[in-house]
Amino acid sequence: MCRCAKMTLETMPKKNISTTELKHLSDLAHLSLAAPHLVKLKTSLTALIGYIGEVKKIKLEGIQPVAQVTGKVNEYRPDVITPSLTQTQALSGSPKPTHQGFFVVERVLHHEA
Amino acid sequence: MKLKHTFAESVTLLQNKELSAVELAGLALDQAESTNSALNAFITIDRKTALDQAKTADQRRASGEIVSSLCGLPYVMKDVYVTKDVTTTAGSQVLAGYIPPYSATVYEKLQQSGAVLIGKNNQDAWGHGGSSENNDFGPVKNPWNESRVAGGSSGGTAAALAVGAGLFGIAEDTGGSIRNPASFCNLTGLKVTYGRVSRYGAIAYASSFDTVGPMARSAQDCAAVMEAIAGFDSLDASSSHEAVPFYQRELTQSLRGKVIGIPKEFFTDALNPQVKTIVNASLRQLEQLGMKLTEISLPTVKYGHAIYYVLVFAETSSNLGRYDAVRFGADRSHFTDETIRRIITGTFGLSSGYYDAYYKKAMQGRSVLIQEFAEAYQKVDVIASPVMPFPAYPIGGIESQFKPEDVDLAMYLADIYTCPANTVGVPAISIPAGFTKQHLPVGLQLHGKMFAESTLLAIAHQYQSVTNWHQESPRL
């Protein structure tokens, strides 16, 4: 097995993730995780986040961040309508019955108590 | 009966009308079906679609139409591409039974060329893994030793091709997902330059890293596939306008004097000794083909892994945000533990208070890495490394090599040699280079300059014309 990997692991810094932080992150990611799941995740995330924290060791003064590698700025196409999916096709993947040609979604607006 | 003909033999047989596309498809379908219980390489084997496409291919050839060499050739495709009317899952229960209303550009292009889709391959869910164990459809078994992993995330494609259930495959590579299983299953796999092949209709893992590429028994086969799939696509704004070379014609270009850089960071004592011996022997063989070897240094590559994972987890947390059980798929409770871990870690790196410390730093680190590769390519034509630090390991077995608290990192650490190409955007190829004492395949990896796939394919082709590792097949 890869001994280089082991050496990296043994010397890496650990950042402990609290249950409150984990709960906050799962809310942001729209994941509802049960308590036993959260406990299990906490351990593995602490190791993982410690490992990716290695990025803090790189000398980065004056370096510009990049979000992609193509160097492209914009890609335009002619502003004309092209064939697209029919409404039936677009709705065909809906896991719930559709309503009058629309997807059915959870309510997002509620009255204040 | 088993599909025993090679890609080139099949093209000749089809051209000479000694074999029909329907007969070829039948052989590939039989092999796919008879090996699937042992290997679990396919999520969907679609006999009807395959035979319909094969009939069309036969009609096109019979009508005298000038067709692509791919017309009538059976192929397999990772289940990460949407294929109109053919079930597409990305290896996840979230999309179980999903039938897309449109097709990926790569599938459209292959249909235009007349190639025949045999089935959709098992994989790590969403590409999240390097062993094809991490999915909702069971692990893919390695045809060279069924107790071992096939690699991943495109493990099903590799396993299927190794046993002749298709003559080429379309896989996807975000951090090694074509090269890793190619090396574990003795195939040639090409991770293309970012933007070389359209990503339209490829279910996104990490959008600035994802690449669509071929896997096959030889570099020559990959070159033929590349001619059919590469090129600009108005449906993928990140695809390139760079002209597509005649890859097959360039296979025999002179390699004399080309320089191979060997990064000292990739060849330390830490590498599995058998892998190291095999990779070194293959490099000496390339020297005999007239190429020169020189040591180079890529100092930031030791952080390449951390840079890669901060960014891909962030991108995957964003990409998988679309699975809300409204337009398609099941709800978010169906993600595997591994996918949840990646989404949460990505969300962490992007969240307020951590963005500057993780995501921004990783984006800056990516700049440094791009710069280091660019500087190296001033002095060398290609950069060599192993593909994987070790040969295929027992299913479930990677964990036994690590301390319990680090088990979850093991799969990430296995990607150490393959991630940098995706972070930088350059092409890289995995070439069969030999076997361990346990008769497990080992691959050599070569990285090229941006859009220099033809150089990589030429080196691999000429290496394959003086070696026969790539011709070895498993018993199945």
HADDOCK unambig.tbl for C-alpha pairs under 7 A between the chains (distance, minus, plus):
assign (segid A and resid 1 and name CA) (segid B and resid 272 and name CA) 6.55 0.50 0.50
assign (segid A and resid 1 and name CA) (segid B and resid 390 and name CA) 6.34 0.50 0.50
assign (segid A and resid 1 and name CA) (segid B and resid 401 and name CA) 6.54 0.50 0.50
assign (segid A and resid 2 and name CA) (segid B and resid 270 and name CA) 6.06 0.50 0.50
assign (segid A and resid 2 and name CA) (segid B and resid 271 and name CA) 6.13 0.50 0.50
assign (segid A and resid 2 and name CA) (segid B and resid 272 and name CA) 6.58 0.50 0.50
assign (segid A and resid 2 and name CA) (segid B and resid 389 and name CA) 6.09 0.50 0.50
assign (segid A and resid 3 and name CA) (segid B and resid 270 and name CA) 4.96 0.50 0.50
assign (segid A and resid 4 and name CA) (segid B and resid 270 and name CA) 5.07 0.50 0.50
assign (segid A and resid 5 and name CA) (segid B and resid 413 and name CA) 6.06 0.50 0.50
assign (segid A and resid 25 and name CA) (segid B and resid 344 and name CA) 6.18 0.50 0.50
assign (segid A and resid 25 and name CA) (segid B and resid 347 and name CA) 6.41 0.50 0.50
assign (segid A and resid 25 and name CA) (segid B and resid 348 and name CA) 6.43 0.50 0.50
assign (segid A and resid 26 and name CA) (segid B and resid 344 and name CA) 6.38 0.50 0.50
assign (segid A and resid 29 and name CA) (segid B and resid 344 and name CA) 6.78 0.50 0.50
assign (segid A and resid 29 and name CA) (segid B and resid 347 and name CA) 6.66 0.50 0.50
assign (segid A and resid 31 and name CA) (segid B and resid 332 and name CA) 6.47 0.50 0.50
assign (segid A and resid 41 and name CA) (segid B and resid 341 and name CA) 7.00 0.50 0.50
assign (segid A and resid 44 and name CA) (segid B and resid 408 and name CA) 6.02 0.50 0.50
assign (segid A and resid 47 and name CA) (segid B and resid 406 and name CA) 6.55 0.50 0.50
assign (segid A and resid 48 and name CA) (segid B and resid 409 and name CA) 6.47 0.50 0.50
assign (segid A and resid 51 and name CA) (segid B and resid 306 and name CA) 6.67 0.50 0.50
assign (segid A and resid 52 and name CA) (segid B and resid 306 and name CA) 4.38 0.50 0.50
assign (segid A and resid 52 and name CA) (segid B and resid 309 and name CA) 6.66 0.50 0.50
assign (segid A and resid 52 and name CA) (segid B and resid 310 and name CA) 6.15 0.50 0.50
assign (segid A and resid 53 and name CA) (segid B and resid 358 and name CA) 6.84 0.50 0.50
assign (segid A and resid 54 and name CA) (segid B and resid 303 and name CA) 6.61 0.50 0.50
assign (segid A and resid 54 and name CA) (segid B and resid 306 and name CA) 6.00 0.50 0.50
assign (segid A and resid 55 and name CA) (segid B and resid 303 and name CA) 6.43 0.50 0.50
assign (segid A and resid 55 and name CA) (segid B and resid 306 and name CA) 5.89 0.50 0.50
assign (segid A and resid 55 and name CA) (segid B and resid 307 and name CA) 6.02 0.50 0.50
assign (segid A and resid 55 and name CA) (segid B and resid 358 and name CA) 6.88 0.50 0.50
assign (segid A and resid 55 and name CA) (segid B and resid 361 and name CA) 6.34 0.50 0.50
assign (segid A and resid 55 and name CA) (segid B and resid 362 and name CA) 6.05 0.50 0.50
assign (segid A and resid 56 and name CA) (segid B and resid 357 and name CA) 6.82 0.50 0.50
assign (segid A and resid 56 and name CA) (segid B and resid 361 and name CA) 6.78 0.50 0.50
assign (segid A and resid 58 and name CA) (segid B and resid 365 and name CA) 6.94 0.50 0.50
assign (segid A and resid 60 and name CA) (segid B and resid 364 and name CA) 6.59 0.50 0.50
assign (segid A and resid 63 and name CA) (segid B and resid 364 and name CA) 5.83 0.50 0.50
assign (segid A and resid 64 and name CA) (segid B and resid 364 and name CA) 5.68 0.50 0.50
assign (segid A and resid 64 and name CA) (segid B and resid 367 and name CA) 6.80 0.50 0.50
assign (segid A and resid 65 and name CA) (segid B and resid 360 and name CA) 6.57 0.50 0.50
assign (segid A and resid 65 and name CA) (segid B and resid 363 and name CA) 4.56 0.50 0.50
assign (segid A and resid 65 and name CA) (segid B and resid 364 and name CA) 3.93 0.50 0.50
assign (segid A and resid 65 and name CA) (segid B and resid 367 and name CA) 6.15 0.50 0.50
assign (segid A and resid 66 and name CA) (segid B and resid 363 and name CA) 5.17 0.50 0.50
assign (segid A and resid 66 and name CA) (segid B and resid 364 and name CA) 6.36 0.50 0.50
assign (segid A and resid 66 and name CA) (segid B and resid 366 and name CA) 6.69 0.50 0.50
assign (segid A and resid 66 and name CA) (segid B and resid 367 and name CA) 5.97 0.50 0.50
assign (segid A and resid 67 and name CA) (segid B and resid 363 and name CA) 6.30 0.50 0.50
assign (segid A and resid 68 and name CA) (segid B and resid 208 and name CA) 5.43 0.50 0.50
assign (segid A and resid 69 and name CA) (segid B and resid 424 and name CA) 6.67 0.50 0.50
assign (segid A and resid 69 and name CA) (segid B and resid 425 and name CA) 5.87 0.50 0.50
assign (segid A and resid 75 and name CA) (segid B and resid 237 and name CA) 5.66 0.50 0.50
assign (segid A and resid 77 and name CA) (segid B and resid 234 and name CA) 6.98 0.50 0.50
assign (segid A and resid 89 and name CA) (segid B and resid 101 and name CA) 5.74 0.50 0.50
assign (segid A and resid 91 and name CA) (segid B and resid 327 and name CA) 6.83 0.50 0.50
assign (segid A and resid 93 and name CA) (segid B and resid 98 and name CA) 6.73 0.50 0.50
assign (segid A and resid 93 and name CA) (segid B and resid 99 and name CA) 6.99 0.50 0.50
assign (segid A and resid 93 and name CA) (segid B and resid 327 and name CA) 5.90 0.50 0.50
assign (segid A and resid 93 and name CA) (segid B and resid 328 and name CA) 4.54 0.50 0.50
assign (segid A and resid 94 and name CA) (segid B and resid 326 and name CA) 5.91 0.50 0.50
assign (segid A and resid 94 and name CA) (segid B and resid 327 and name CA) 4.66 0.50 0.50
assign (segid A and resid 94 and name CA) (segid B and resid 328 and name CA) 4.75 0.50 0.50
assign (segid A and resid 95 and name CA) (segid B and resid 325 and name CA) 6.35 0.50 0.50
assign (segid A and resid 95 and name CA) (segid B and resid 326 and name CA) 6.67 0.50 0.50
assign (segid A and resid 95 and name CA) (segid B and resid 328 and name CA) 5.85 0.50 0.50
assign (segid A and resid 95 and name CA) (segid B and resid 329 and name CA) 6.17 0.50 0.50
assign (segid A and resid 95 and name CA) (segid B and resid 330 and name CA) 6.83 0.50 0.50
assign (segid A and resid 103 and name CA) (segid B and resid 326 and name CA) 6.59 0.50 0.50
assign (segid A and resid 103 and name CA) (segid B and resid 327 and name CA) 6.87 0.50 0.50
assign (segid A and resid 104 and name CA) (segid B and resid 326 and name CA) 6.92 0.50 0.50
assign (segid A and resid 105 and name CA) (segid B and resid 326 and name CA) 6.24 0.50 0.50
